[in-house]
Amino acid sequence: MLAPVLRPSLLIGLAAFALYLVPAVRVVQLNPDVVEYIDVARRLLHGDGYLLGIKAYHFGGTSVLHHGLAERPPLFPWLIAGLLGVGLDLRAVQVMNAALTALSVGLVAEIGGLLFGRVVGAAGGIMAAASPIVVARMILPMSEAVTIALLLLAVWLAVRAPQPARRRDYLLAGALLGLGYLARPTVVASVAALIPAIILSAHDRRRAVISVAWLVVSVLLFALPMSLYSLMTQGSLSYSGQSYLYAVFKDSDVLRNGYGRTLPTPLAFISENRDFVLVAIWENARDYATLMLTERDWLRPLALAWIGVLLAAGLRAYPRRAIIPAAVIAATFATYALTWANFQERYLLPALLLLLPFLAHGLACL
């Protein structure tokens, strides 16, 4: 009777949560990004609206108090405001992130188990739990933990959905992706990648098209109200105010000496600096690929697993549903490779976590 309860993914997730509780409760981890999330959350809690009182990026006028959507997506500040509103402190935010990170670790094991068997799934989950990047980047009060948990939950639902699929599986997956979009707008790239991946991985592609339609409808239930709000308050359907990343050489260009400058539109910048943009995208792609292939504290010991990955791909040994996480890996990599003005290893965490079951399976193939 206990066997279904004591799944390896559950045990790995619980062990990971116990591990992550130590840094979560020991000290509040602050950096400039964290402070901005907290500032928006406290203003929400005090009834001031979605405002940010920190001017880190020096363009668009000199007013320090400005709309929070210019820098921070809405979901995570609302979660912080909720925890602070019931009398908890910032350590509780880190405990929440520890729980969400442990959920992501368990989902890595579940996805790997569905695709490659329980042993391979457990190995992927253990590697995720032990990842130094996960501990360093997902516990502190930032949106990585909630974004990645929502995305992995959606991928898990899509991978485990029966054939023919049930409507509720894709409605729920779409709702999770819609919430993920409110946590980080780049989740839209994963939605775009999942649509063809779900269709290609299905045995009955006509029904898969219907399932994808329900997923899209569910995503839009969250995305459209946000887009309309952004249109009314900012004059743009896209709520993200960070399109400036495509109008500068580096994000440091707007971190200092930005006042008095009028930024070009992204299209104008690209057309005027085409050679630079192409080289910068290539360098970003190279650096992210290096991180995925040879990250010294985590993935370098697994370098031999790539032989097994290539062997399995060449022999077409992967189950058809493996297309789904592979598409999200590719979409995440492409999105941030194309964001030439910024490089952050944490941006690639969804791809790195979804890659682990493939690496564990690659080792098993050797």
Protein Blocks (a to p, Z undefined) as FASTA:
>chain_A
ZZmmmgfklmmmmmmmmmmmmmmmmpccddfklmmmmmmmmmmmnonojadfbdfbggei
jbfbdcfklmmcfklmmmmmmmmmnopafklmmmmmmmmmmmmmmmmmmmmmmmnojklm
mmmmmmmmmpmklmmmmmpccfklmmmmmmmmmmmmmmmpccdddfklmmmmmmmmmmmm
mmomklmmmmmmmmmmmmmmpmblmlmmmmmmmmmmmmmmmmmmmmmmmmmmnopablbf
klmmmmcfbfklmmgokgopacddfklmmmmmmmmmmmmmmmmmmmmmmmmmmomklmmm
mmmmmmmmmmmmmnopacfklmmmmmmmmmmmmmmmmmmmbccfklmmmmmmmmmmmmmm
mmmmZZ
